[in-house]
């Protein structure tokens, strides 16, 4: 049989039984569309996270006290803390390097914050005015920490939106006093609602000058030092410079870990990629279900077309040719189902994108290709049984409807 | 050509019904010459359809041998038998067996389509055969839009489109009224006069007596075999 005739004949058979064909198309299309939508969600989440980190500035370096080894254990694993803390003096030393643009020490601790008879435990951030240059912090009212010397313990604070709601209700907090630990701070700024930074909920924080925080927590150890390099290209050099400076100050001991933005992004990237693959795998189960449905309906089709198959045998079609006829039919069904699914999936994805404009939902190319290939594969795989069933029919019984 | 076209020897076909063996064909011997016109008659269940299917290679014997044009065909592979059906044998059925979604022309062309005949050749043959059966103006009609007689003529055209040597007709007028039945018989007989061997299975004695050689079957055996 000529290829063109084969295709034309198959399409004729498919368009004749419209309900059956469209049901099978629908099954396959739903499978494909779900793969596309779910992978798009995974990819969207991945891109969203990557964008969020990018907004923090790609020149960011984060200094963590203690050396984390890629493998094995070091003393700090057992002690739970490092032999030498990062101090404000370390931060000041870094500040003197021409290579590093902004140096922001950060100290974090949970302390009771109270106003009048209202009190709650709050994660308090001790930092400097530089923080605005490093992290995505937006003010709703007032101003940020004053640009005074790094080691000046000014009694001022900036509060998150949730803290304001809980401690001040509807009052204007600016200029009011707040008790943090055993000290009093004047509120000079209010943070914009929402906004997460470095995995912290900024709604529920209070920001105070780093030296004040040291006094409140009664500890000089810094939690992190955030450093921004002059440019993205100078990151490796800046990293080395930081290590050199701290090493010198810490009696030749390299007891800090410097991570770059890229490393953090890469980690998240990996996690979310794995998640996307897992979700795509789950979605492809629906493709297998579609395959089984195709098999089912093809079997019904074979029994409905028994007389036709008998006739084919009588006019000299051999078993192999009959098998090919039905396999081509299954292949076409899966192909058209896949195309319908692609269209549906992309429509759904752009609809979701319209609802959440912040996140771009689009199935990656590999998901498109994989979905089509898997659809074709299942279609053909599950077409084999009905096709050989048709091929093996006894011609006399088929013709006389026995 | 020398010798008979079809030689059946000791052909036996047994069906198992429950724990009983039913002999649809019981040691049938039959020689058929080229260009013969044969009718096979007999009561229901006498094995006449089984004999026709045997000749048409749709059924294979449990015992005995079948020689077609001096070749033993009873032990050929499935696809070789299919090739012989395609090239040598044309079937006409009582219930026409037209494919409902295809037009008359497409139904007639189906064997050529499956055999991979090229489109120009297909078209030439199709025009010729449509003219022969007088349905040139009905070529694009689907079977449901045709009368019974027209449907059977389409089926005959399909059976002859590959220019076979043998036409096997199983009750070709069984579903037709008297008038269109005689049209169909005349069409089949005209094919016989062109040299095709024509074998008709029928209940109808009047139709059976038109054949030059008349075979009667009873209980899987040939009971009478005579020339007109």
Interface residues (C-beta under 8 A of the other chain):
Chain A: X1 X2 X5 X9 X12 X13 X16 X307 X308 X310 X311 X312 X313 X314 X315 X316 X317 X318 X319 X320 X321 X395 X396 X399 X400
Chain B: X49 X53 X56 X58 X59 X78 X79 X82 X83 X84 X85 X86 X87 X89 X91 X93 X97 X99 X101 X102 X110 X111 X113 X114 X115 X116 X118 X158 X162
